[in-house]
Amino acid sequence: MAELDALDRRLIDTYQRGLPLCERPFAAMAERLGVSEAQVIERLQLLQQGQVLSRVGPVFDHARAGASLLAAVSVPEAERDAVAAAINRSPGVNHNYAREHRYNLWFVMTAADENQLEARLEALEEELGWPLLRLPMVEGYHIDLGFPIPWDELEAP
């Protein structure tokens, strides 16, 4: 595990939830933590580079913010990386991951509304030349991934 100082730990503990929704969220975080905006940005970048954090950003309820859909595509393994890159370039894609399954690429696409979402999916399907499996959400579940970190226990030899 990377060496984390008090500021790193405070950033992680304070902002697992509740990222400020304002024009300059990092400045708001910095003010609350008593440091500069530049320090917050630098620390978050270092934590991501060190793979302590994988992502910094809000999580939205897409059903309230527009339309979204989980989709999957089955492509030959030799084409997987190229297809994944094409999916990543598509507007509205916010997750894209490989799976060990016949449908070996899964992604979430979002849009302002259902019509725009379907147009994006159709355009991507045409670009890829592979049919997309559309998996609309039937029921949503909230899984809170924030948790208290027992820093003292992690340091014990």
Secondary structure, 3 states (H helix, E strand, C coil): CCCCCHHHHHHHHHCCCCCCCCCCHHHHHHHHHCCCHHHHHHHHHHHHHCCCCCCCCCCCCHHHHCEEEEEEECCCHHHHHHHHHHHHHCCCEEEEEECCCCCCEEEEEEECCHHHHHHHHHHHHHHHCCCEEEECCCCCCCCCCCCCCCHHHHHCC
